[in-house]
Amino acid sequence: MFEEGQYFAPVNTGADGTVVVELGETHPGFADAEYRERRNAIAALALDWRPGLPMPTVSYTDAEHEIWRLVSAELAVKHQALAAREYLEGAERLKLPADHIPQLHEVSELLEPLTGFSYLPAAGLVPLREFYGVLADGKFHATQYIRHHSVPLYTPEPDVIHEVIGHANALAAPRFAALYRAAGDAARRVHSEEALEFVSRVFWFTLEFGVISEPDGLKAYGAGICSSYGEIDEFRDMTILPLDLVTMGTIDYDITHYQDKLFDAGSMDRLEDVVGEFWENCDDDMIERMKADAGKG
C-alpha cells in the first residue's frame, strides 16, 4: 500500500524553519489539527538529527501506545498462521515490546547483536539511492509517527508499525538481513536511474510484498504484507506468480491498493539463489541485457 522511500506526505520546511507534513485530503488525519501538529513535531525531530547525535526520542502519548498495543496483538495472531517461518523466527529472536511503541534506538539495541542492523530516523521522503544504499551498511531509514487513531488497523503510508513490526522482525533473521544488505550493495553499484528503479522494484516484490510456499501453505515474508492487518488476510487470493526478475523489475503496480500480483519465492534457498545473487552481481549493463533478452528493454 506504499512504496519505501516515496511517501504520500511530503515534508516541507518554511523560511522560518517551520516543518509541515503535507497530508492529502483523503488522509485519515487531514482534518485533525492535533494529529497534524504531532506529525509536524515528529518530522522535525528527524530533520534536526545528525549522525553522531543521540537518536531522537518521541514522547508518545497513551493513545499512541494503545494503537501499538492493539495492532501488535492483532498482527501477532495473524503472523502465527500466515507469516513465513523465517520471519517468525526473526520475531522470536527480536522480541519487540507489545505494550508500548519502542524508540528507534531501543529497536536498534535489540537488532544490532542479532544481525548488525540499526535504524536511522526519517522525517518522510528519503531519496531512493540513499534509502536503499544505506542498507549495505546495516542501516534502515524509518519514520517514527504512528497512524491516526480513527483507523488503527490502516495507514496510507509507512508508519512506525510498518517500519518496526514489518521490517525489524525480518531484519532480525540473518538470511533476510543478508538480502537487505545485498539490495543495498546493488543500489550503490548501479548508476542509472532506470537500473536503480529495477533494483527497487525487485525489492518491492520480495522484501516488501514477497510470499513463499511452505509445507502448510503460502506464507508472507514481505514487510508490507506482514504489517498490514487487511492485506495479510487477502494475499492468498491474489495472482501468484513464480519469481521472475525481469517481470518484478519492470511490472507496473498500484501503491494505493493491495498488490494483486505477488511472486512466490518457493523456498528461502530459491529466494537467495535468484534474488540474492542478482543483487550481489547486477550492474547497469547486466540489467539492460536482462530486459533486452526478455523483450522489455
C-alpha positions in Angstrom: 0.0 0.0 0.0 3.0 2.2 0.0 6.4 2.4 -1.6 9.6 2.6 0.5 11.3 5.9 0.4 8.5 7.6 -1.6 5.8 8.7 0.9 2.5 10.3 0.2 3.1 13.0 2.7 5.9 15.3 1.7 7.7 17.2 4.4 8.4 20.9 3.8 10.4 23.4 5.8 9.4 27.0 5.7 11.7 30.0 5.6 11.2 30.4 9.3 12.2 26.8 10.0 8.6 25.6 10.5 8.3 21.9 9.5 5.0 20.9 7.8 3.9 17.4 6.8 1.6 17.8 3.8 -1.3 15.3 4.3 -3.6 14.7 1.4 -7.3 15.4 1.7 -8.1 11.7 1.9 -5.7 11.1 4.7 -7.5 10.0 7.9 -5.7 12.7 9.9 -6.2 15.5 7.4 -8.9 17.4 9.4 -7.4 16.6 12.8 -5.3 19.7 13.8 -3.8 17.9 16.9 -2.7 14.9 14.8 -1.2 17.2 12.2 0.8 19.1 14.8 2.1 15.8 16.1 3.2 14.8 12.7 5.0 18.1 12.2 6.8 17.8 15.5 7.9 14.2 15.0 9.1 15.0 11.5 11.1 18.0 12.9 12.9 15.7 15.3 14.2 13.6 12.4 15.2 16.6 10.4 17.1 18.0 13.3 19.1 14.8 13.8 22.6 14.5 12.6 24.9 11.4 12.6 26.8 11.2 15.9 23.9 12.7 17.9 21.7 10.5 20.1 18.7 9.2 18.2 15.6 11.4 18.6 13.2 10.3 21.2 9.5 10.7 20.7 7.3 11.3 23.8 4.5 9.1 22.7 1.0 9.6 24.2 -1.0 6.9 26.0 -3.4 6.9 23.0 -0.5 6.3 20.6 0.8 3.4 22.7 -2.7 2.0 22.7 -2.7 1.9 18.9 0.5 0.0 19.0 -0.9 -2.5 21.6 -4.0 -3.1 19.6 -2.2 -3.6 16.2 0.7 -5.5 17.7 -1.7 -8.0 19.3 -3.8 -8.4 16.2 -0.9 -8.9 13.9 0.8 -11.4 16.2 -2.2 -13.7 15.9 -2.2 -13.4 12.1 1.5 -13.9 11.9 1.3 -17.3 13.6 -1.0 -18.5 10.8 0.2 -16.6 7.8 3.8 -15.4 8.2 6.8 -17.3 6.9 8.8 -19.4 9.2 12.0 -17.4 8.8 10.0 -14.2 9.6 8.5 -15.8 12.7 12.0 -16.9 13.8 13.2 -13.3 13.5 10.3 -12.1 15.5 11.1 -14.6 18.3 14.7 -13.5 18.3 13.9 -9.8 18.4 11.0 -9.9 21.0 9.6 -6.5 20.3 7.6 -5.0 23.1 3.8 -5.5 22.7 2.7 -2.9 25.3 4.3 0.3 24.0 5.9 1.8 20.9 9.6 1.3 21.1 12.0 4.1 20.4 14.2 3.6 17.3 17.3 3.4 19.5 15.6 0.6 21.5 14.9 -1.4 18.4 18.5 -0.8 17.2 19.8 -2.1 20.5 17.7 -5.3 20.1 18.7 -5.7 16.4 22.4 -5.0 16.4 23.5 -8.0 18.4 21.4 -10.2 16.1 22.3 -9.1 12.6 24.2 -5.8 12.9 21.3 -3.7 11.7 20.2 -0.4 13.3 17.7 2.3 12.5 18.1 5.9 11.2 15.3 8.5 11.7 13.4 9.7 8.6 11.1 12.7 8.5 9.4 11.4 5.4 10.8 11.3 1.9 14.1 9.6 1.6 15.7 9.6 -1.9 15.7 6.1 -3.3 19.5 5.8 -3.7 20.0 6.9 -0.1 17.2 4.8 1.3 18.5 1.6 -0.4 22.2 2.4 -0.3 22.5 2.5 3.5 21.1 -1.0 3.7 24.6 -2.1 2.7 25.9 -0.6 5.9 23.2 -2.3 8.0 21.2 0.9 8.4 17.5 1.3 7.8 15.6 4.6 7.5 12.4 4.7 9.5 9.6 7.1 10.3 8.6 7.5 13.9 5.0 8.7 13.8 2.0 6.3 14.2 -1.2 6.1 12.2 -4.3 8.1 13.0 -6.4 6.8 15.9 -9.6 6.7 13.9 -8.4 3.8 11.7 -5.8 1.9 13.9 -5.7 -1.0 11.5 -5.0 1.1 8.4 -2.3 3.5 7.3 -1.9 5.1 3.8 1.8 5.4 4.3 4.6 3.7 6.3 4.4 4.5 10.0 6.4 3.1 12.9 4.2 -0.1 12.9 5.2 -0.8 9.3 8.9 0.2 9.9 9.3 -1.8 13.0 6.8 -4.7 13.1 7.0 -5.1 9.4 10.8 -4.7 8.8 12.6 -5.2 12.1 11.2 -8.8 12.5 12.7 -9.6 9.1 15.9 -7.8 9.8 16.3 -9.9 12.9 16.5 -13.0 10.8 20.1 -13.5 9.4 19.1 -14.8 6.0 16.7 -11.9 5.4 19.2 -9.4 6.8 21.7 -10.6 4.3 19.2 -10.0 1.5 18.6 -6.4 2.7 22.4 -5.8 2.6 22.7 -7.3 -0.9 19.9 -4.9 -2.1 21.9 -2.0 -0.6 25.0 -3.1 -2.4 23.1 -3.3 -5.7 21.7 0.2 -5.2 25.2 1.6 -4.7 26.6 -0.4 -7.7 24.2 0.7 -10.4 24.5 4.2 -11.8 21.4 4.9 -14.0 18.0 5.8 -12.5 16.5 3.1 -14.6 18.7 0.4 -13.1 18.1 1.8 -9.6 14.3 1.6 -10.3 14.7 -2.0 -11.4 16.6 -2.9 -8.2 13.9 -1.1 -6.1 11.1 -2.9 -7.8 12.7 -6.3 -7.2 12.9 -5.2 -3.5 9.2 -4.2 -3.6 8.0 -7.6 -4.8 10.3 -9.5 -2.4 11.2 -7.8 0.9 8.1 -5.6 0.8 5.5 -7.9 -0.7 7.1 -11.3 -1.0 5.4 -14.6 -0.4 6.8 -18.1 -0.1 5.5 -21.6 -0.2 5.8 -23.7 2.9 4.5 -27.2 3.6 1.3 -25.9 5.2 0.6 -23.3 2.6 1.6 -20.0 1.1 3.1 -17.6 3.7 4.1 -13.9 3.7 7.5 -12.6 4.4 7.3 -9.1 2.9 7.1 -6.2 5.4 4.2 -4.6 3.6 2.0 -7.6 4.0 3.2 -8.6 7.5 2.5 -5.1 8.8 -1.0 -4.8 7.2 -3.9 -6.1 9.1 -6.1 -6.3 6.0 -3.6 -7.3 3.3 -2.3 -10.3 5.3 -5.8 -11.8 5.1 -6.1 -11.2 1.4 -2.7 -12.1 -0.2 -3.5 -15.7 -0.8 -6.4 -14.7 -3.1 -4.1 -12.6 -5.4 -2.5 -13.8 -8.6 0.6 -15.7 -7.5 3.5 -15.9 -10.0 6.9 -17.6 -9.8 10.0 -15.5 -9.2 10.9 -13.7 -12.4 13.5 -10.9 -12.1 12.6 -9.1 -15.3 8.9 -9.2 -14.6 9.4 -8.0 -11.0 11.8 -5.3 -12.2 9.5 -3.9 -14.8 5.9 -4.6 -13.9 3.5 -1.8 -13.2 1.8 -1.7 -9.8 -0.6 0.5 -7.8 0.8 1.5 -4.5 -2.7 2.7 -3.3 -4.3 -0.7 -3.3 -3.5 -4.3 -2.2 -1.0 -5.8 -4.5 -2.9 -8.0 -7.0 0.2 -9.8 -8.3 2.6 -11.5 -5.9 5.7 -13.6 -6.6 6.2 -16.9 -4.7 9.8 -17.5 -3.8 9.2 -21.2 -3.4 11.8 -21.5 -0.7 14.4 -19.4 1.1 17.1 -21.2 -0.9 15.5 -20.1 -4.1 15.0 -16.6 -2.9 18.7 -16.4 -2.1 19.7 -18.1 -5.4 17.5 -15.9 -7.6 17.1 -12.6 -5.9 20.2 -12.6 -3.6 22.6 -13.5 -6.4 21.0 -10.9 -8.7 21.6 -8.1 -6.1 25.1 -9.4 -5.4 26.1 -9.3 -9.1 24.0 -6.8 -11.0 25.2 -3.7 -12.7 23.7 -1.4 -15.3 24.8 -3.5 -18.3 23.5 -6.7 -16.8 20.1 -5.2 -16.1 19.9 -3.8 -19.7 20.8 -7.2 -21.1 18.2 -8.9 -19.0 15.5 -6.5 -20.2 16.6 -6.8 -23.8 16.7 -10.6 -23.7 13.1 -10.6 -22.4 12.0 -8.0 -24.9 11.3 -5.4 -22.3 14.1 -3.0 -23.0 
